[in-house]
């Protein structure tokens, strides 16, 4: 999940920043940005997943009671 999300977001932001005129430059900068964004996204995913699970469990438990 973190891999695909970081790839999509970094591609969109790189495309907005550079435009699509120079494909080689776009892809080169995108791969660099993707590496950085994945390095941020993976630990955040590991930290947020238990919190989201706890919130969902709390909400569904109270809805069933």
VOTIVO-269983 format. One record per residue (C-alpha): x, y, z; residue number from 1. Coordinates in nm, 3 decimals. Example, Ala and Ser with C-alpha at 12.3 -4.5 7.8 and 13.67 -1.06 7.14 Angstrom:
+---------+---------+---------+------+
|      c1 |      c2 |      c3 | paro |
+---------+---------+---------+------+
|   1.230 |  -0.450 |   0.780 |    1 |
|   1.367 |  -0.106 |   0.714 |    2 |
+---------+---------+---------+------+
This chain:
+---------+---------+---------+------+
|      c1 |      c2 |      c3 | paro |
+---------+---------+---------+------+
|   0.000 |   0.000 |   0.000 |    1 |
|   0.274 |   0.246 |   0.095 |    2 |
|   0.463 |   0.161 |  -0.224 |    3 |
|   0.172 |   0.235 |  -0.457 |    4 |
|   0.050 |   0.543 |  -0.270 |    5 |
|   0.396 |   0.699 |  -0.248 |    6 |
|   0.456 |   0.624 |  -0.616 |    7 |
|   0.128 |   0.778 |  -0.729 |    8 |
|   0.163 |   1.088 |  -0.512 |    9 |
|   0.527 |   1.150 |  -0.600 |   10 |
|   0.449 |   1.108 |  -0.971 |   11 |
|   0.160 |   1.354 |  -0.953 |   12 |
|   0.365 |   1.613 |  -0.766 |   13 |
|   0.665 |   1.571 |  -0.998 |   14 |
|   0.441 |   1.600 |  -1.304 |   15 |
|   0.281 |   1.919 |  -1.167 |   16 |
|   0.620 |   2.066 |  -1.084 |   17 |
|   0.806 |   1.979 |  -1.406 |   18 |
|   0.536 |   1.923 |  -1.668 |   19 |
|   0.543 |   1.648 |  -1.928 |   20 |
|   0.767 |   1.809 |  -2.191 |   21 |
|   1.088 |   1.623 |  -2.105 |   22 |
|   0.998 |   1.262 |  -2.028 |   23 |
|   1.352 |   1.155 |  -1.931 |   24 |
|   1.387 |   1.441 |  -1.682 |   25 |
|   1.038 |   1.371 |  -1.545 |   26 |
|   1.109 |   1.002 |  -1.487 |   27 |
|   1.453 |   1.070 |  -1.343 |   28 |
|   1.318 |   1.319 |  -1.090 |   29 |
|   1.017 |   1.099 |  -1.018 |   30 |
|   1.230 |   0.799 |  -0.921 |   31 |
|   1.430 |   1.015 |  -0.681 |   32 |
|   1.112 |   1.161 |  -0.531 |   33 |
|   0.955 |   0.815 |  -0.509 |   34 |
|   1.248 |   0.683 |  -0.309 |   35 |
|   1.226 |   0.968 |  -0.063 |   36 |
|   0.848 |   0.947 |  -0.032 |   37 |
|   0.857 |   0.570 |   0.021 |   38 |
|   1.118 |   0.613 |   0.294 |   39 |
|   0.869 |   0.841 |   0.470 |   40 |
|   0.550 |   0.647 |   0.386 |   41 |
|   0.660 |   0.304 |   0.506 |   42 |
|   0.733 |   0.393 |   0.871 |   43 |
|   0.424 |   0.615 |   0.884 |   44 |
|   0.214 |   0.323 |   0.760 |   45 |
|   0.352 |   0.099 |   1.034 |   46 |
|   0.276 |   0.363 |   1.298 |   47 |
|  -0.073 |   0.456 |   1.177 |   48 |
|  -0.211 |   0.107 |   1.103 |   49 |
|  -0.252 |   0.001 |   1.470 |   50 |
|  -0.418 |   0.334 |   1.554 |   51 |
|  -0.668 |   0.302 |   1.269 |   52 |
|  -0.739 |  -0.059 |   1.368 |   53 |
|  -0.807 |   0.049 |   1.726 |   54 |
|  -1.042 |   0.328 |   1.611 |   55 |
|  -1.233 |   0.095 |   1.377 |   56 |
|  -1.261 |  -0.169 |   1.648 |   57 |
|  -1.392 |   0.090 |   1.895 |   58 |
|  -1.649 |   0.223 |   1.651 |   59 |
|  -1.774 |  -0.117 |   1.541 |   60 |
|  -1.787 |  -0.247 |   1.897 |   61 |
|  -2.002 |   0.048 |   2.010 |   62 |
|  -2.225 |   0.014 |   1.702 |   63 |
|  -2.292 |  -0.352 |   1.776 |   64 |
|  -2.365 |  -0.300 |   2.146 |   65 |
+---------+---------+---------+------+
